[in-house]
Each structure stands twice: as C-alpha cells, then as structure tokens.
Amino acid sequence: MVDVTKHNFSDIFPKIEYAIKAADFISIDTEFTGLCYSDACKPSLFDSSKQRYTKLKRSVENFTLCQIGLTTFKGSVSEN
C-alpha cells in the first residue's frame, strides 16, 4: 500500500500506470465528504440497476471526492 499525495504523485505515477496496464482487473474505491441522509438516496434490494445507480449518484453529487483507492490484480498460474 502506498499513500500518493501531491508531493510524490509524479514519482509514483509511472508505477501506477504500469500496474494498471499489467492488471487482469482493477478495483476503484471512492470516499466523499458526506453521505446522503434522505430515504430517496438509500438503495433497496429490489432496485433495478438503473434505480440503484441513480440513488447512489444522487447520494454523492452534492459532496466532494476527497480520496480514491485503487487496487490492481494480476493472476498467477500455480501448480495447485
């Protein structure tokens, strides 16, 4: 795990770019400065994909993105 800041971004970016290009898949996690607190934003098990996306979008559109997490995964072949 590496903390990337404005102070080390240019040094670390080539490694990030390589890891993304070499990955079999990646995962992105975002953190915002708040959460929607109304029932209109809460997802339900019965929501369609479109409804869930709309609710999640509504939940974050009034807040600022403050952190991004990135995970890259590269599978390996094992003998087991």
N, C-alpha and C positions, 0 to 999 in steps of 0.2 A: 504494500500500500504506500502511496506517495501523496503528500499534500502538494498540490500545484497552486501556486499563487502568482500574482503579477510579477513577483521578484524572480521566480525560477521558470516561468512558463516557456520562454524562448529556448532555454536549455533542455527542457523536458519534452517539448512538443515533438521533436523527431522520433523519440521513443514511443510516444502515444500514437503517432501516425503509423509507425511500423507495426505496433501491436494491433491496431485496428485492421490494417491491410492483411495481416497474417492470421487473423482470428477466424474461427469457424462460425462464431456468432458473438455478438456483444450485448450487453445489458446497460441501460441508462436509467439512472435514478435521479429524480429532481427534488429539491427542497425549496419551499416557498416561505415567504414571511408570514403567512397565515393560512387559515382554512375557512372555507365557507361554513357558516353555522346554521343555515336555514335548512328545513326539510327538502326544499327544492333542489338542493345540491347532493343530498345523500343517495348513494346508489342502492338499488334493490336487487335481490337475487332474480327478480322477474323482469328486470330491464332488458331491452334489446341492446345490441352493441351500440347502435346509434344513440339510444337514450342514455346509456352509461357514459359514452364519450361526451355528450352534451352536458351532462351533470358535472362530470369531472372538469371540463373546460370552464363551466360557469364557476366552479369552486375556486379556481386559481386565477381567473382573468383579472381580478382586482388586487392581486398581490404580486410581489416582485420575486423573480427567481434569484435565490441567493447562493445556491450550491448545486453542483452537478456531480453525480457519482458515475463512473464508467468502469465496467468490468469487461475484459476481453477473455474469450475462452478458446483454447486450441486443443482439440482432442489428440490423444496419442494411442497408438496401437500397442496393446500389451499381450503377453503370451498367455495370460489367464483368460 
